[in-house]
Amino acid sequence: VKKVLGLVGSPRKGGNTHILVSQILRGAREMGARTELIYLGNLRIKECDGCHSCWETRTCIINDGMKGIYKKLMESDCIVLASPLYWFGPTVAMKAFIDRLVYFCCSKNEDKIKGKEVVLATVQAGEDANEANPLIRMLEMSVRYLGMKLKGKIIVPGVGEKGAIKSKKSKLKQALNLGRLIGRLGS
Ligand SMILES: Cc1cc2nc3c(=O)[nH]c(=O)nc-3n(C[C@H](O)[C@H](O)[C@H](O)COP(=O)(O)O)c2cc1C
């Protein structure tokens, strides 16, 4: 069974990012995948302090919600990275999460994440999807740096209010199809 982990970087529960990720995971489940959705904001992920002890001891010395996520990342086949656009970048929770992935940037740990699939998902109030370019580019380059495989991305512009994404039927359909794609074993 394929395991798909959805990480929601928005602090707004039941918001557009959450709805988008839920839709992707629904598609994946339709194809038989096992899915889990996690609110990064719930985990109170602390900032990476750059001590690099993870490179020496293979564990991060910071004791917080990230501990469990390292394990879940290693157990997953595909990871959905989702954040609303906040000032042309990720939310604080998503950035804190990405910073802590430095754990995987050493020869001892790199194989634990290399080759895993990734899907990127972003939402934004503005109508111009190009405004998400800095965020998408940052996520793409990080994913590539980690040796992960980008399977697809979805950008939903024009959603400001909580739940506004519900009226974007074609985007929700696209998200469902993306989920079906990643949910398939051996895809
Ligand atoms: C602090 C903050 C910064 C934001 N920055 C942007 C931005 O740069 N561009 C944009 O189009 N929308 C921006 N937005 C709007 C959100 O991206 C939009 O409301 C989105 O739907 C929120 O997703 P959520 O419902 O998952 O929280 C910002 C919102 C907040 C609260």
PDBQT file of the ligand as one rigid body, heavy atoms in Angstrom, charges set to zero:
ROOT
HETATM    1  C1  LIG A 201       0.043  37.173   6.558  1.00  0.00    +0.000 C 
HETATM    2  C2  LIG A 201      -0.632  36.936   5.245  1.00  0.00    +0.000 A 
HETATM    3  C3  LIG A 201       0.074  37.171   4.069  1.00  0.00    +0.000 A 
HETATM    4  C4  LIG A 201      -0.526  36.951   2.834  1.00  0.00    +0.000 A 
HETATM    5  N1  LIG A 201       0.202  37.179   1.689  1.00  0.00    +0.000 NA
HETATM    6  C5  LIG A 201      -0.387  36.980   0.478  1.00  0.00    +0.000 A 
HETATM    7  C6  LIG A 201       0.338  37.223  -0.735  1.00  0.00    +0.000 A 
HETATM    8  O1  LIG A 201       1.518  37.603  -0.733  1.00  0.00    +0.000 OA
HETATM    9  N2  LIG A 201      -0.306  37.038  -1.918  1.00  0.00    +0.000 N 
HETATM   10  C7  LIG A 201      -1.608  36.625  -1.970  1.00  0.00    +0.000 A 
HETATM   11  O2  LIG A 201      -2.141  36.485  -3.065  1.00  0.00    +0.000 OA
HETATM   12  N3  LIG A 201      -2.310  36.347  -0.843  1.00  0.00    +0.000 NA
HETATM   13  C8  LIG A 201      -1.734  36.521   0.369  1.00  0.00    +0.000 A 
HETATM   14  N4  LIG A 201      -2.441  36.239   1.523  1.00  0.00    +0.000 N 
HETATM   15  C9  LIG A 201      -3.791  35.647   1.431  1.00  0.00    +0.000 C 
HETATM   16  C10 LIG A 201      -3.810  34.121   1.629  1.00  0.00    +0.000 C 
HETATM   17  O3  LIG A 201      -2.879  33.491   0.793  1.00  0.00    +0.000 OA
HETATM   18  C11 LIG A 201      -5.221  33.582   1.343  1.00  0.00    +0.000 C 
HETATM   19  O4  LIG A 201      -6.145  34.152   2.237  1.00  0.00    +0.000 OA
HETATM   20  C12 LIG A 201      -5.301  32.071   1.424  1.00  0.00    +0.000 C 
HETATM   21  O5  LIG A 201      -6.547  31.628   0.937  1.00  0.00    +0.000 OA
HETATM   22  C13 LIG A 201      -5.129  31.554   2.845  1.00  0.00    +0.000 C 
HETATM   23  O6  LIG A 201      -5.173  30.148   2.823  1.00  0.00    +0.000 OA
HETATM   24  P1  LIG A 201      -5.827  29.288   4.029  1.00  0.00    +0.000 P 
HETATM   25  O7  LIG A 201      -7.323  29.470   3.931  1.00  0.00    +0.000 OA
HETATM   26  O8  LIG A 201      -5.391  27.900   3.781  1.00  0.00    +0.000 OA
HETATM   27  O9  LIG A 201      -5.260  29.837   5.290  1.00  0.00    +0.000 OA
HETATM   28  C14 LIG A 201      -1.863  36.473   2.766  1.00  0.00    +0.000 A 
HETATM   29  C15 LIG A 201      -2.567  36.240   3.963  1.00  0.00    +0.000 A 
HETATM   30  C16 LIG A 201      -1.978  36.475   5.189  1.00  0.00    +0.000 A 
HETATM   31  C17 LIG A 201      -2.771  36.216   6.445  1.00  0.00    +0.000 C 
ENDROOT
TORSDOF 0
